[in-house]
Every structure is written in C-alpha cells, then in structure tokens.
C-alpha cells in the first residue's frame, strides 16, 4: 500500500527523522508509523478523560470528608508550590465565574499533576494515611506504586497532548495501568473504559500497519 503524502516539510525534519530512523530511512514506512502514532495517541484520550475525572473526584471527596470542609485546601498543609497552584486555580475560577463560582470549579481547574502530587511521599503521613489510601484499597501495590503509575500516565498524557512520539513505549502496559488505577477507584469506570477503548486493538495492529496491511484512522 503506497502512501501518496509527503508530510516531511509539514512535520519538520527533526521530528520526522525520529520516525525515519526507526524505519531504516523508509519514508513510506515512516509515514505509516507517524499515522499509527497519531491514531494510537487519539485512542488514549477517552481513557485519560475518565481517569482524570475519577482521580480528582475520588481524592477530592476523601479530602473533604477528612477535613470536614468542601474547601479542604484551606485546612490542609500543602507545599508552597501546591498552595500557589490552588491559589491560581481559585483566582482563575473567580475571574471566570464571579459570584457563581463553586468549589467544584476549583477542583476541575486543578491538573492531573496536582492530584498525582497528593499521593507522593511528601504527603504520606498527612494526606495518604488518614484520607487517601482507602481509595486504592483494591490496587495491588503501595502508595509509591500508585504514585509511580499515576506519574507514568500523567507523562504519557502530556506527550499525547503535545503531539510527541509515543511509539517506543510499552503502550499495552500503560493501558493496563490506566485500567488498574480506574478499577481501584471505580470498577464500573474500569469496565466502561475497557469496553470502549480502541487502544488495545490499535496497539496490536502496529505491525500490520507498518507492513501496509492495515489502514489507520483518526
């Protein structure tokens, strides 16, 4: 299957060179890999969508219960960096919504990186043990394993968001981790993603794509 496109000038020599190197300088195969990288990147967005919402909602509810306050960040002892992050989120929400702003708006404004940081070693005694550990009782691992998995997924999410190559990663491993974290938080959410995600089949189709036996679609 020949590909009648020359995206080198559009993609950029250095970026496209990454694909050419892997494909032994075959422009045709490199373009197939480039298309597959776009396709598999897109297939992760649904899972990230559910993961990000599930993580922030679960952690937020646990912290609200622990501190007996919807604005739990006013009582928690956060690092200077995290305190500034929350302050920026609160200010942004107030500018956008004015008197109609809610704590839910603030929670939605905080990034996956912020929530991932709350399960780091820094907060092991102050947040994890008293408030957050129960969310991951079904997860086969310690706090450090939860943090490592979330951090790995956060980095992958950022690479996808910035249109970076992800073809060199163990993407089936990444997808399993995503589903496992979701299963700890909500088995129903994990089943939902597993039932709808195209990622596993796209990942499995990589070799056929590079041989020109499978069409990509994104």
Residue frames as qw, qx, qy, qz and C-alpha x, y, z in Angstrom:
[[0.000, 0.889, 0.459, 0.000, 0.00, 0.00, 0.00],
 [0.429, 0.247, 0.000, 0.869, 1.71, 3.18, -1.17],
 [0.167, -0.766, -0.449, 0.429, 1.01, 6.39, 0.74],
 [0.419, 0.592, 0.295, 0.622, 0.65, 9.43, -1.55],
 [0.258, -0.957, -0.104, -0.081, 1.64, 12.01, 1.03],
 [0.617, 0.264, -0.298, 0.678, 4.84, 13.88, 1.80],
 [0.421, -0.865, -0.245, -0.122, 4.47, 15.34, 5.27],
 [0.729, -0.085, -0.178, 0.656, 8.17, 15.80, 5.93],
 [0.200, 0.377, 0.005, 0.904, 8.11, 19.58, 5.32],
 [0.476, -0.628, -0.218, -0.576, 4.99, 19.97, 7.47],
 [0.842, -0.469, -0.252, 0.084, 6.05, 17.75, 10.36],
 [0.166, -0.902, 0.397, -0.033, 9.61, 19.06, 10.39],
 [0.638, 0.484, -0.596, 0.059, 12.85, 17.33, 9.53],
 [0.010, -0.398, 0.785, -0.475, 13.95, 16.62, 13.09],
 [0.652, -0.039, 0.489, -0.578, 10.59, 15.24, 14.23],
 [0.887, 0.332, -0.097, -0.305, 10.03, 13.15, 11.10],
 [0.385, 0.575, -0.710, 0.128, 13.64, 11.99, 11.35],
 [0.443, -0.294, 0.721, -0.445, 12.68, 10.16, 14.54],
 [0.849, 0.233, 0.325, -0.345, 10.32, 8.00, 12.50],
 [0.669, 0.636, -0.374, -0.089, 12.75, 7.59, 9.61],
 [0.003, -0.577, 0.784, -0.230, 15.45, 6.31, 11.95],
 [0.614, -0.086, 0.690, -0.374, 13.18, 3.63, 13.36],
 [0.812, 0.447, 0.300, -0.226, 12.05, 2.66, 9.86],
 [0.678, -0.131, 0.488, 0.534, 15.54, 2.36, 8.32],
 [0.025, -0.406, 0.272, 0.872, 15.04, 5.56, 6.30],
 [0.086, 0.375, 0.828, 0.408, 11.98, 4.20, 4.51],
 [0.179, -0.028, 0.054, -0.982, 9.80, 7.28, 4.01],
 [0.578, -0.220, -0.541, -0.569, 6.76, 5.16, 3.23],
 [0.626, -0.310, -0.689, 0.195, 7.07, 3.08, 6.40],
 [0.237, -0.086, -0.396, 0.883, 7.92, 6.17, 8.47],
 [0.341, -0.151, -0.148, -0.916, 4.71, 7.82, 7.33],
 [0.672, -0.300, -0.623, -0.266, 2.75, 4.72, 8.28],
 [0.529, -0.242, -0.606, 0.543, 4.34, 4.80, 11.73],
 [0.008, 0.040, -0.151, 0.988, 3.58, 8.51, 12.01],
 [0.532, -0.251, -0.365, -0.722, -0.08, 7.88, 11.16],
 [0.693, -0.290, -0.658, 0.049, -0.20, 4.99, 13.62],
 [0.348, -0.088, -0.487, 0.796, 1.31, 7.18, 16.35],
 [0.280, -0.141, -0.025, -0.949, -1.46, 9.74, 15.79],
 [0.668, -0.240, -0.534, -0.459, -4.09, 7.00, 15.81],
 [0.651, -0.252, -0.653, 0.293, -2.88, 5.32, 19.00],
 [0.153, 0.022, -0.346, 0.926, -2.41, 8.68, 20.72],
 [0.439, -0.207, -0.182, -0.855, -6.01, 9.61, 19.95],
 [0.695, -0.242, -0.642, -0.213, -7.21, 6.26, 21.26],
 [0.455, -0.140, -0.643, 0.600, -5.88, 7.05, 24.74],
 [0.098, -0.287, 0.079, -0.950, -7.87, 10.28, 25.15],
 [0.661, -0.422, -0.368, -0.500, -11.08, 8.59, 26.25],
 [0.776, -0.266, -0.492, 0.290, -9.27, 6.67, 28.97],
 [0.345, 0.080, -0.290, 0.889, -7.46, 9.80, 30.13],
 [0.331, -0.433, -0.187, -0.817, -10.77, 11.64, 30.22],
 [0.774, -0.460, -0.365, -0.237, -12.31, 9.11, 32.60],
 [0.728, -0.104, -0.417, 0.533, -9.10, 8.66, 34.63],
 [0.197, 0.265, -0.191, 0.924, -8.59, 12.35, 35.28],
 [0.492, -0.457, -0.133, -0.729, -12.18, 12.90, 36.39],
 [0.845, -0.334, -0.415, -0.047, -12.20, 9.74, 38.54],
 [0.623, 0.008, -0.408, 0.668, -8.93, 10.62, 40.28],
 [0.030, 0.294, -0.172, 0.940, -9.79, 14.21, 41.09],
 [0.607, -0.435, -0.217, -0.629, -13.33, 13.41, 42.24],
 [0.843, -0.275, -0.450, 0.102, -12.27, 10.49, 44.45],
 [0.532, 0.019, -0.378, 0.757, -9.38, 12.33, 46.08],
 [0.132, -0.380, 0.021, -0.915, -11.40, 15.50, 46.49],
 [0.699, -0.463, -0.305, -0.452, -14.29, 13.71, 48.20],
 [0.802, -0.226, -0.442, 0.333, -11.93, 11.90, 50.56],
 [0.362, 0.125, -0.265, 0.885, -10.17, 15.13, 51.50],
 [0.357, -0.457, -0.132, -0.804, -13.49, 16.93, 52.01],
 [0.801, -0.431, -0.377, -0.172, -14.57, 14.16, 54.38],
 [0.718, -0.088, -0.397, 0.564, -11.26, 14.12, 56.24],
 [0.228, 0.076, -0.198, 0.950, -11.11, 17.88, 56.78],
 [0.018, 0.650, 0.713, -0.261, -14.91, 18.21, 57.11],
 [0.064, 0.726, -0.015, -0.685, -14.79, 21.09, 54.67],
 [0.733, 0.610, 0.296, 0.063, -15.52, 21.47, 50.94],
 [0.337, 0.871, -0.289, 0.208, -12.59, 23.90, 50.66],
 [0.915, -0.350, -0.041, 0.197, -10.25, 21.36, 52.21],
 [0.660, 0.393, -0.097, 0.633, -7.18, 23.15, 50.80],
 [0.142, -0.788, 0.132, -0.584, -7.74, 25.90, 53.36],
 [0.745, -0.585, 0.236, -0.216, -7.05, 23.38, 56.14],
 [0.961, 0.073, 0.029, 0.265, -4.52, 21.01, 54.58],
 [0.328, -0.777, 0.358, 0.400, -0.82, 21.77, 54.99],
 [0.813, 0.538, 0.167, 0.149, 0.33, 21.89, 51.37],
 [0.638, -0.112, 0.165, 0.743, 3.75, 22.63, 49.94],
 [0.008, 0.593, -0.021, -0.805, 4.41, 26.19, 48.81],
 [0.050, 0.133, -0.703, -0.697, 4.20, 25.09, 45.18],
 [0.102, -0.415, -0.888, -0.169, 0.90, 23.27, 45.67],
 [0.055, -0.664, -0.478, 0.572, -0.52, 26.18, 47.66],
 [0.054, 0.456, -0.274, -0.845, 0.32, 28.52, 44.80],
 [0.070, -0.099, -0.857, -0.501, -1.29, 26.11, 42.35],
 [0.082, -0.592, -0.789, 0.142, -4.52, 26.13, 44.34],
 [0.047, -0.641, -0.194, 0.741, -4.43, 29.93, 44.71],
 [0.061, 0.251, -0.537, -0.803, -4.07, 30.33, 40.96],
 [0.101, -0.312, -0.900, -0.288, -6.96, 27.93, 40.39],
 [0.080, -0.661, -0.620, 0.416, -9.19, 29.81, 42.83],
 [0.007, -0.560, 0.079, 0.825, -8.31, 33.16, 41.22],
 [0.054, 0.063, -0.738, -0.670, -8.93, 31.80, 37.73],
 [0.096, -0.473, -0.873, -0.067, -12.32, 30.41, 38.74],
 [0.060, -0.682, -0.425, 0.593, -13.36, 33.68, 40.39],
 [0.027, 0.407, -0.336, -0.849, -12.42, 35.66, 37.29],
 [0.121, -0.061, -0.832, -0.537, -14.35, 33.30, 35.06],
 [0.297, -0.482, -0.808, -0.163, -17.47, 32.66, 37.14],
 [0.163, -0.491, 0.129, -0.846, -17.61, 35.52, 39.63],
 [0.492, -0.263, 0.494, -0.667, -20.20, 35.00, 42.34],
 [0.914, 0.098, -0.095, -0.383, -21.35, 31.82, 40.61],
 [0.412, 0.489, -0.757, 0.135, -18.00, 30.09, 41.23],
 [0.888, -0.373, 0.012, -0.268, -18.06, 26.86, 43.23],
 [0.489, -0.568, 0.659, 0.069, -15.56, 24.53, 44.84],
 [0.828, 0.262, 0.489, 0.075, -16.37, 22.12, 42.02],
 [0.503, 0.858, -0.060, 0.090, -15.00, 24.66, 39.55],
 [0.178, -0.815, 0.550, -0.048, -11.77, 24.85, 41.55],
 [0.744, -0.191, 0.640, 0.018, -11.44, 21.06, 41.66],
 [0.773, 0.535, 0.324, 0.103, -11.89, 20.87, 37.89],
 [0.254, 0.940, -0.221, 0.054, -9.28, 23.59, 37.40],
 [0.441, -0.657, 0.610, 0.040, -6.57, 21.59, 39.20],
 [0.564, 0.507, -0.589, -0.279, -4.47, 19.43, 36.87],
 [0.965, -0.071, -0.250, -0.021, -3.76, 15.72, 36.97],
 [0.540, 0.394, -0.475, 0.573, -0.24, 16.67, 38.00],
 [0.287, -0.500, 0.359, -0.735, -1.58, 18.34, 41.14],
 [0.875, -0.254, 0.061, -0.408, -3.68, 15.33, 42.14],
 [0.881, 0.204, -0.372, 0.211, -0.81, 12.95, 41.38],
 [0.245, 0.515, -0.489, 0.659, 1.39, 15.01, 43.68],
 [0.578, -0.484, 0.230, -0.615, -1.04, 14.47, 46.56],
 [0.982, -0.166, 0.016, -0.086, -0.18, 10.75, 46.61],
 [0.561, 0.578, -0.463, 0.370, 3.57, 11.40, 46.61],
 [0.656, -0.152, -0.567, 0.474, 5.84, 10.66, 49.56],
 [0.067, 0.303, -0.204, 0.929, 5.62, 14.30, 50.67],
 [0.544, -0.279, 0.057, -0.789, 2.05, 13.73, 51.83],
 [0.521, -0.012, -0.853, -0.014, 2.34, 10.13, 53.02],
 [0.234, -0.230, -0.754, 0.569, 1.64, 10.90, 56.68],
 [0.144, 0.248, 0.256, -0.923, -0.54, 13.99, 56.32],
 [0.584, 0.267, -0.146, -0.753, -2.88, 13.00, 53.46],
 [0.527, 0.188, -0.781, -0.276, -2.30, 9.45, 52.27],
 [0.222, -0.041, -0.919, 0.324, -2.59, 7.53, 55.52],
 [0.179, 0.291, 0.623, -0.703, -5.52, 9.41, 57.07],
 [0.458, 0.519, 0.174, -0.700, -7.52, 10.26, 53.95],
 [0.508, 0.556, -0.405, -0.518, -6.47, 8.90, 50.57],
 [0.080, -0.309, 0.945, 0.077, -5.27, 5.31, 51.00],
 [0.522, 0.247, 0.728, -0.369, -8.79, 3.92, 51.14],
 [0.579, 0.620, -0.090, -0.521, -9.41, 4.95, 47.55],
 [0.497, 0.549, -0.650, -0.172, -6.78, 2.48, 46.39],
 [0.628, -0.320, 0.646, -0.293, -7.54, -0.47, 48.67],
 [0.903, 0.307, 0.276, -0.123, -8.24, -2.59, 45.57],
 [0.495, 0.785, -0.373, 0.012, -4.93, -1.65, 43.96],
 [0.958, -0.151, -0.068, 0.234, -2.20, -4.28, 44.19],
 [0.574, 0.386, -0.191, 0.697, 0.56, -2.05, 45.48],
 [0.396, -0.508, -0.386, 0.660, 1.74, 0.51, 47.98],
 [0.096, 0.904, 0.169, -0.380, 1.36, 4.28, 47.87],
 [0.193, -0.594, 0.516, 0.585, 4.63, 4.53, 45.96],
 [0.325, 0.153, 0.848, 0.389, 3.25, 2.16, 43.32],
 [0.216, 0.801, 0.549, -0.100, 0.09, 4.24, 42.95],
 [0.046, -0.868, 0.116, 0.481, 2.18, 7.38, 42.60],
 [0.299, -0.336, 0.705, 0.549, 4.50, 5.76, 40.07],
 [0.326, 0.418, 0.808, 0.256, 1.58, 4.55, 37.95],
 [0.139, 0.898, 0.370, -0.194, -0.18, 7.92, 38.03],
 [0.160, -0.764, 0.317, 0.539, 3.05, 9.73, 37.22],
 [0.352, -0.066, 0.787, 0.501, 3.72, 7.40, 34.29],
 [0.258, 0.639, 0.709, 0.151, 0.21, 8.00, 32.98],
 [0.013, -0.911, -0.138, 0.389, 0.50, 11.75, 33.52],
 [0.239, -0.542, 0.525, 0.611, 3.70, 11.86, 31.48],
 [0.311, 0.228, 0.826, 0.412, 2.10, 9.83, 28.71],
 [0.159, 0.820, 0.537, -0.119, -0.91, 12.15, 28.73],
 [0.081, -0.847, 0.120, 0.512, 1.37, 15.16, 28.36],
 [0.292, -0.257, 0.710, 0.587, 3.26, 13.56, 25.47],
 [0.266, 0.513, 0.782, 0.234, -0.02, 12.86, 23.71],
 [0.042, 0.896, 0.340, -0.284, -1.20, 16.42, 24.37],
 [0.085, -0.795, 0.325, 0.506, 1.99, 17.85, 22.87],
 [0.801, 0.559, -0.080, -0.199, 1.83, 15.54, 19.82],
 [0.126, -0.670, 0.729, 0.057, 5.05, 13.73, 20.76],
 [0.632, 0.197, -0.724, -0.192, 6.03, 10.25, 19.56],
 [0.636, -0.398, 0.495, -0.439, 4.84, 7.53, 21.94],
 [0.882, 0.257, -0.319, -0.232, 5.52, 4.51, 19.71],
 [0.439, 0.422, -0.727, 0.317, 8.62, 3.46, 21.69],
 [0.407, -0.331, 0.560, -0.641, 6.65, 2.97, 24.91],
 [0.084, -0.152, -0.985, 0.009, 5.08, -0.25, 26.15],
 [0.356, -0.159, -0.106, -0.915, 1.60, 1.07, 25.44],
 [0.680, -0.297, -0.619, -0.257, -0.24, -2.11, 26.41],
 [0.495, -0.206, -0.597, 0.597, 1.43, -1.82, 29.81],
 [0.039, -0.041, 0.134, -0.989, 0.34, 1.83, 30.01],
 [0.538, -0.242, -0.390, -0.707, -3.23, 0.91, 29.13],
 [0.664, -0.291, -0.683, 0.091, -3.31, -1.87, 31.72],
 [0.314, -0.126, -0.471, 0.815, -2.06, 0.56, 34.37],
 [0.260, -0.148, -0.094, -0.950, -4.77, 3.05, 33.43],
 [0.672, -0.288, -0.513, -0.450, -7.48, 0.41, 33.78],
 [0.618, -0.205, -0.659, 0.376, -5.99, -0.91, 37.05],
 [0.097, -0.017, -0.334, 0.937, -5.96, 2.55, 38.64],
 [0.470, -0.174, -0.238, -0.832, -9.54, 3.07, 37.48],
 [0.680, -0.235, -0.680, -0.145, -10.55, -0.33, 38.84],
 [0.387, -0.153, -0.620, 0.666, -9.28, 0.68, 42.29],
 [0.122, 0.074, 0.170, -0.975, -11.32, 3.87, 42.19],
 [0.657, 0.274, 0.215, -0.669, -14.38, 2.56, 40.38],
 [0.452, -0.011, 0.866, 0.211, -14.72, -0.94, 38.91],
 [0.489, 0.695, 0.508, -0.137, -17.62, 0.37, 36.83],
 [0.191, 0.897, -0.223, -0.330, -15.42, 3.09, 35.30],
 [0.278, -0.457, 0.791, 0.297, -12.75, 0.50, 34.55],
 [0.510, 0.304, 0.801, 0.079, -15.28, -1.72, 32.78],
 [0.379, 0.853, 0.232, -0.274, -16.59, 1.29, 30.86],
 [0.062, 0.797, -0.486, -0.354, -13.13, 2.18, 29.55],
 [0.378, -0.217, 0.876, 0.206, -12.26, -1.44, 28.78],
 [0.523, 0.499, 0.687, -0.066, -15.48, -1.80, 26.79],
 [0.374, 0.897, 0.186, -0.144, -14.98, 1.37, 24.76],
 [0.218, -0.773, 0.438, 0.404, -11.23, 1.85, 24.37],
 [0.826, 0.555, -0.079, -0.047, -9.78, 1.23, 20.91],
 [0.080, -0.826, 0.558, 0.004, -6.21, 1.40, 22.24],
 [0.651, -0.289, 0.701, 0.037, -5.51, -2.34, 22.69],
 [0.777, 0.444, 0.438, 0.083, -6.63, -3.26, 19.17],
 [0.373, 0.915, -0.145, 0.044, -4.73, -0.35, 17.63],
 [0.310, -0.722, 0.618, 0.021, -1.59, -1.26, 19.56],
 [0.738, -0.043, 0.671, 0.060, -1.91, -4.87, 18.44],
 [0.689, 0.649, 0.317, 0.061, -2.28, -3.70, 14.84],
 [0.118, -0.862, 0.315, 0.379, 1.02, -1.82, 14.71],
 [0.441, -0.271, 0.745, 0.421, 2.97, -4.47, 12.79],
 [0.458, 0.522, 0.693, 0.196, 0.21, -4.87, 10.20],
 [0.146, 0.953, 0.138, -0.226, 0.07, -1.09, 9.82],
 [0.213, -0.729, 0.491, 0.427, 3.79, -0.85, 9.13],
 [0.442, -0.003, 0.817, 0.371, 3.53, -3.65, 6.57],
 [0.258, 0.155, -0.349, -0.887, 0.80, -1.71, 4.79],
 [0.226, -0.231, -0.926, -0.197, -1.83, -4.35, 5.57],
 [0.198, -0.668, -0.660, 0.279, -3.93, -2.19, 7.86],
 [0.117, 0.667, 0.198, 0.709, -5.35, 1.28, 7.30],
 [0.241, -0.222, -0.521, 0.788, -5.06, 3.87, 10.05],
 [0.145, -0.695, -0.491, -0.504, -7.96, 6.09, 11.03],
 [0.333, -0.327, -0.482, 0.741, -8.02, 9.06, 13.33]]
